[in-house]
Amino acid sequence: MTVAARARIERGIVGRLREAPDGRPRREQLPAALRETLIEERLVVPAGELRLLERWLDDRLFGLGELAPLLRDERVTEVMVNGLRGVWVERNGRLEETGIRFADADEIMVIIERLVAPLGRRIDLASPLVDARLPDGSRVHAVIPPISLVGPVLTIRRFAAQPLGPDDLVRNGTLSREAMDYLVRAVVRRRSILVSGGTSSGKTTTLNALAFAVGENERIVTIEDAAELRLPQPNVVALETRTASVEGTGAIDVRALLRAALRMRPDRIVVGEVRGGEALDMLQAMNTGHRGSLTTAHANSAGHALMRIETMALMGGIDLPLEAIREQIRRGIEVVVHQERDTSGARRITEIAELSAERGDPYVLTRTGP
């Protein structure tokens, strides 16, 4: 079917859907509207092509348009719309440019609105940035002008239908069986672990897999900006931060959730990622009876991760000397796991190191793997 014929069919269907009794077109009205439009246009479409045409129209009128086929591809883990400059995807761990191009910014804005409106979020000139989580756990981040200089930018990060466990990471080549056995024993023995790495290096996936080793009789509280962790244990409380309302009130950050978690009688606290002053609260939790807690941080190596924790703890707003913070780190964090993504797109753990409680320059790290 030609592009012109599809355009005529779409216009005809839109006209019919607008005639809905309550003025609100519904997805279930599409098949009847399509049949009537084909009769009016005197078009005969084979059954197989008709199903494809109906899906295409459903995506265009009610779904995510040109992005819908990408999100149906299980190999695609991330979709990135760079305004009118094109659409990129991460497929099998590698970035690829697609042939999709949007004709105007309004098309992208319609898709963004369809994503965030059901979540009770808004994006407009007053709030040109939104970060949200879809019901399936996928993360959505959108930025529009005037913040973005290339038009509306949309990023959708998808997650596997089933979270990966320790055995899955071994099969994927993320680390060896010996290294995973060591980390599982560390979790079981309630050793506090910091997972570090760059963006999209697989930190959260590894954190989730390690948390599988926590006993089912333990109470776990997870804290995240956007809930991504999915743990199999029965006694799990998942907490998620909240951004400020349009009036600028009601924001709840990781630090507030950490303080709340301490009142929930947790055996373990799992923080999806520390980015700022909450690092100090996390260290205090690790040093006050919550051994075996887990968290992640952006860093370039295991040693660099500890330096970053230092810097973030100093952002906590409490006037502590640097040596006091370093002592908290030495006594709180016991194992550092560093992960990287190589040029082929594969995620691999490149360092596993134990942190000594003894004073060093400034830390004593003993590499144990992978």
N, C-alpha and C positions, 0 to 999 in steps of 0.2 A: 504494500500500500504506500502511495506517495505521501510526502510530507504535506502537500496541499490538501489531500483527502483527509488525512488525520486532523488537520487544522479545522476543516469544515465540520467534521464530526464533533470535535471538541466544542466548537462554538454552538452547534445545535444542542448538545447535551447541557451545556451551561445555561442556555435559554430555557430548557425544560426544567432543570433543577431549580431555577429561580422562581418557577411558578408553584413551588411547594406551598401547601395551604398555610403553614405558619411562617413562610418565608425563610425557613432554615433547611437547606438541602441536606440530605442524609445519604450515607454511603449505600444503604440498601436500595435506594431509588435508582442507582446507576444502571443495573442490567436492563430494566424496563426502558429507561431513557435512551440507552444505546440501541435497543431494538427499534424503537420508534424513529430514531434519527437515521438508522440504516435504511429503513423503509422509505423515509422521506427523500433520502439522497439516492435511492434506487441502487444500493450497493449490496452485493452478495459476497459475504466473507466466509471462507472455510472455517470449520469448527475450531481447528487448532489455532488459526490466526485470530479468530474471534476471542479466544481466551487470552491471548497475548495482548490484543487491543484493549480488552476490558481491564487487564492488570495495569497497562500503561496509563489508561485514563484514571484508574483509581489512584495510582501514584501521583498523577498530575493534579487531580482535583481534591484529593483528601489526604494524600500521603506526603512523602518527601521528594517528590518529583524525580529529577535525574539522579538523586543520591540513593533512591530506594534500591536499585539493583546492586549497588556497591555494598549496601548494608545487608543484603541477602547472601552475599558471598562470605562464607565462614572463614575464608583465608584472610579477609580484610579485618585488621584490628584497629585501624584509625583512618578517619576520613577528614581531609583538610581542604576547606574552600577558601581560596585566597582572593576573595572579591571576584572581579571579572577577569582576573588573570589566569584562572584555571582551577582544577580540582586535583589534589594529590591524595594518594592512599598509601598506607603501610600494609603490604601484603607479604605474608611469610617473613616478617621482620625487616623488609626492605622498602624504601620509599619508591613510589612509581607515580609518574604523571599520567592522568587519564586524558581521554579526548573530550571530556565534558567541558563546555563553556556556557556560562549563563549570559543571556542577551542583555539583561539589565539588573540593577541592584534590587529592584522590587521582587524579582523571582527568589532571590536569596532571602530577603526579608520575610517573605511568605513562609518559607521553610523554617526559618528561625522561630517565627511566631507559632507555628504548628508544634514545634518542639517544646517551647517554654511556657506557652499559655496554659496548657493542662496542668502544669506544675505550680500554678499560682505565681509565676514569675513574670516580669515585664522587662522589655527592652525598648528604649526610645531615646530621644535627645537628652532627657533628664537623667536617664540611667542607661548609658551606652555600653554597658558591660554586664554580662550575666554568666554565672557558673552554676550549673544545675546537674542533677542526676536523674536519668530516666528510670521508669519502673523496672526495666530489665537490668539496672545497675550501670549502664553505660553513662559516661560523663559527657556533658555538653558544655562547651565554652564558646561564647559569641561576643564579638566586639564590632561595633558599628561606628561610622563617622559621628562626631568629629575626632573620636579617639583613633580610629583606624583611618589611615590615609589612602588605602587601596580599596575602599568600599567595605561592605559587610564581610567579616571573616568568621568562619564557623569551623570548629574542631569537634569531632565526635570520637571519643575513645571507647571502643567496645571491649567487653570482657568475655572470656570463655563461658559457655553455658554451665559447665561444671568446673569448679575451682581445681587447680592443680595441687596434688599432694606431693609428699616427699618422693615417692616412687616415680611420679611423672617427671619431676625435675631431673632425676637420674636418667630416665629414658630419653629425655630431650637433650641430654648432653650438657646441662647447666653445670653439673658438678659430678664427681665420681661417687660411687657407692660408699667408699670409705669415708669421704668427706661428709656425705649426708648422714651416715651412721653417727659420726662424731657430733654433728649439729643436733640430731635428734636426741642423743644422750645429753647434750648440754641443756636442751629445753626440758627434758624430763627431770634433770638434776637442779632445775630452777636457776640456771645461770642467765643473767640478763644479757640480751643480745642487741647489738646495733647493726642494721643492714644499711650499707651505703652504696652509692652509685650515681651515675648521671641520669638525665631525663630519659625515660623509656628504656632503662637498662634492666627492668624486671624486678625492682626492689619490692614492690607490693606483692607480686606473685610469690617471691621467695618468702616474704614475711607471712603470707597466708599459709604456705606449705609448712613452714616451721611451726606455726600455731596449731597445726593438725596434731602435733606430738603432745600438746597439753592434755592432761588427764581429764576424763569425762566428769570426774567428781569435783573439779575445780570451777570456780566462778570467774568468768572472764568479762572484762569491760573493754570494748573497743571504742576508740575515739578517732574520728576522721573528719576532714573538710567535706569530702563527698564519700559516702559509704561505699567501699569497694570490697572490703574483706567479707568472706563468707566461710564461717567456721562450722564444723559438723557437731561440735559439742552441744549438749542440751541447755547448759546454763551460761548463755552468752547474752550480754546486754550491749547493744550497738548504739552509740551516740554520734550525732552529726552536728557540725557547727551550723550557725545560721547567720546570714548576712543582715545588715541593717535594713529596715523598711524604707519606703520612699521618704518618710519623715526623718530618717536618720537614726531611728531608735530600734531597740530590740535585738541588736547584734549579740551573738553568743560565740565566743572564740574557743580555741583549744584549751587555753588556760582555765577558762571557766568550767569547761567540761572535765578537765583533770581534777579540779577541786571537787566537783560534784561526784566524780567516780570514787574518790577516796571515802565518801560517805555511803558507798553502795556495797561495802564489804567484799571488795574484789580480791581474789587470789593472784590474778595476773591483770596487768593493764597493758593493752596493745594500742600504741599510738601510730596511726597510719604514716605520719611524717611530722617531724619537728622542723619548723622554719624560722622560729623566732624565740621570744622570751619564754615560751612554754617548755623549752629545753631545760630550764632551771627547775620547773615544777616536776618534769619527768625524772630528773636526777634525784630530787628529794623523795619522790615516790619509791625509786629504786633503792634508796638508802634508808627507808623507814618501813621495812617489812613487806615490800612488794617485790621480792626477788623473783627473777624469772620473767620480768616484763620485757616486752619487745617493742622496737621502734625502727624507723628508717630516717635517713637524712641524705641530702645531696652532697656528694664529695667526689674527689678524684682518686682517693686511695684510702686505705684503712687509717693511716696516720693523719691524713688531711681531715678525715671525718671527725676525729677527736678535736682537732683545732677548730673546726666549724662549730662543734657542740660548745666549746669554750666561748666562742664569739656570740653564739645565740644565747647562752646563759647570761652573758654580760648585758644582753638586751632586756633581761627580765625586770629591770627597774629597781633591783635591790643592790645597795652599795656593798658588794662583797669583794674582798681582795681576790686577785686572780688565783693565788695559790689555794685559797679556800675552794674555789670552783674546780680547780684541777684535782683537789683531794676528793671532791664529790664525784668527779668522773672516774677516778681510779677505784673508788670504793663501790661505785654503782654499776658501771659497764664492765662486763667480764670478757665478752667475745665480740669481735668486730668482723663482719662479713662484707667484703667488697665485691660488687658485681659490675660488669661492663657489657656493652653490646659491641660486637666486633663488626668489621666491614661487611661481612656476609649477612648481618642482621641477627645472628645468633646471640642469645644472652648467656653469658658464662660467668661463674664465680671465679675471680682471679686471686683473691686473698681471703684467708681465714686466719685470724690472729687473736691470741689471748692477751688481755691487758693485765699487767701485774699491778697489784695494789702498792708496790714500792715506788718511791720517788725516782723519776728518771730525768731525761732532758728533752721534753718534760714528761714523756711517758716511756714505759718499757713494754714493747710489743713483741711477743714471741709468735712467729708464724708457724701454724700447724697444718696448713693445707692451702689449696685443695690438692 
